[in-house]
Amino acid sequence: SSARTPITAALPPQPLPKSNASADFLAMLLVVKYIDGLPLARFEYVLDRHGATVPRQTLARWVIGAAELLQPLHNLLRDALTDGTLIYMDETVMQVLKEEGKAPTSNSYMWVQTGGPPGKEVILYDYDPSRSGDVPVRLLQGWRGYLMTDGYDGYNALARMEGIERLCCWAHARRRFIEAARVQPKGKRGRADEAIEMIGQLYGIDRKS
């Protein structure tokens, strides 16, 4: 019988074509970098100790490629977030070593939002180098509902938009009354004390629910 040419099975689809980065490896890479906080340079050394030589520049390209793959999922999460009528929002400080126009020691921000319809709760993170009030306006453009924030003035512009009702955190409001109570004459009771007691009653209701 005549010899037959070997048939090679087609490779399964790869997340990043023309690379040898599997879906499992990309998931681990993102967890190592963003959850464990391990710089890619150190992860390069870890891989090298196990006999896998992957330059940090390649790891960085894979991180960027994975982020592009996940962007549609992020968009769907934002759609789910804005389908709800209540959103909690806060910004937290982070530092970026190489940011154009900013020193490594300057602050950047991760804007965290949680909400969505019942049963489809979403937690969404959006990075921005700025703490400007323009950021929440951009992130929630067109949304209508109740917005829960702290007392930061950066949310004022968003709260002034038609259809948005701003709810403020009682813990932050309570701090102001605590400060007012501290400057009262010793032993004197004032309106700040009454406000603190009423807020305490609200906390009591929260504990029961």
N, C-alpha and C positions, 0 to 999 in steps of 0.2 A: 504494500500500500504506500501511496505517496505521503511524504512528511507534511504535517499540517503546521501552519504558522500559529504560534501561541497567541491566545486571545487575552488581552489585558483588560480587566474590569475597569470601568470608569471610576475615577476618584469621587468620593462623596463630596457634595458642595462644601466649600470652605468659607468661613466667615469673611476672611480677607484673602481673596484670590491671589495666586502666585506667591503665597507665603506658607510657611509650615506652622503657623499659629493656629492651633485647634481651638474650638469653642471653649473647651475645658480650661486650656491654658490662658486664654484671654480673660475668662471669669476669674481665675486665680490672680492674674496680673492686676486686674482692677481692684480686687479685694486687698491684695498686698499693698498697693499704692494708696488707696483712698480710705480703706477701713483700718488697716494696720499702720498706715503712715510711714511705710518704708520707702525711702528714695530709690529711684530706679538704679542709681549707681551701686547701692548696697545690694539690691536684688540681683544685679549682674554678678556680683561676687558670690552670692548664694548659689546661683545657677552654675557658675563655673566650678564651685567645689563639688558639685554633683555631676560634673562632666558635660554640662550643656553650656556651650559658649554662645552667648547671645549679647552682642554689644548693646549698651544702654541707648544708643541712638535708634537701634532697631526696636527696642522695647518702647521707646517714646512714640515711634511711628505706629506701633500696634495699639498703644493707648489712644492715640488720636483716631485711628481707624475704627476702633471699638466704639468710641464716643459717637462717631458719625453713624455707625450702624444702629446705635441706641436712640438717636435723635427722634425717629418716628414714635418710639415708645414714650419718650418724654412729651411729645406733642399730644399723644392720646391721654397721658396722665393730666396734662393741663386742661384738656377738654373735660375730663371727668371732674377735676377740681372746680372748674367754673360752672359745671352743671348744678352744683350745690348752692344753697342760699346763705351759708355761713362759712367764712374763711378766717382762720387764725393766721397771723403773720408776724414774723419777727426777723431781725437781722442779727447775725453774730459775726464777731471779728475773726478774721484770719489773715495770715501773712503770706505773700507770694514773693519768692526770692527774685524772680526776674519778671518785672512788669514794666512795660514801656512807659516812661515818664514818671515812674514812682520809685522811691528808695526801697531797698529790701526790708527796712524796718517800719515802713508805713503800713497803715491798716487797709485791708480790703474786706469785702463782706460777702457772706453767704446768706442770701435771703430765703428763709424757710417759710413755706406755706402748707397748711393742712386744712382739709375740708372735703367737699364732695358730697354727693347724695348719700342717704342712709344705705349702708351695706357696701358702698364703694368708696370708702375713705381713702384719701390720697395724701401722701407727704411728698412735697416737691421742693427741690433745692435749686436755686438759681444763683450763680456767681456773678458779682459785679465789683469792679474796683472802687465804685463810689457808694456813698451812703446817702446820696441825694434823694430828695422826694420824687424826682423824675423816675426812679427805678420802680417803685411799687405802682406808679401810674402806668408805666409801660407793661409791667407784668400782668396787671389786672384790667387792662384797657377793655372797655365794653362790658365788663361784668357788673351785675347788680345784686345787692344783697347786704348782709350784715358782716362787718369787718371787725374782728377782735384784735386789738393791738395793745402795746404798752403806751406810755405817754410821750414817746418820741415825736417831735414836731414834723419829722420827715413824712409822716402819714397824713398830714393835714390836707395837702393838695388832693390826695386820693379821696379823702373823706368828704371833701367839698363837691365831688362829682355827683351829678344827679343820679339818684337810685341807690346810693351807698349810704348806709347807716353805720356810723362808727361806734363800736362798743369799746370801752377802755377797761383796763385791768384794775380791779379794786386793790390789789396788793401795791401797785404803784401809787394810787391815790392815797392809800393809807399811810405811806411813808411821809407824805406832806403833813398830814395831821399829827403824826408822831413827832416830826420836827417842830411843829407849832406848839405841841404840848410841852416839849422840853424847855422852851424859852419862857414859859409862864412862871410867875412867882411860885416859890416852893409852897406846896400845900394848897394852892389855889386850883379850883376846877373851872374849866372853860368849855367853849363850844367844841374845841378840838377833841376833848375827852368824850363828849357826847357822840361825835362822829365816829370815833374809834370803837365805841360800844355798839353803835348801829352796824358798823361794818363787821364786828364780831358776831352779831346776830345773823348776818348773811352767811358768814363762814359756818355757823352752826347748821343752817339750812343745807349748805353744801355737803356737810358731813353726813347728814341723814339721807341724802339722795344717792 
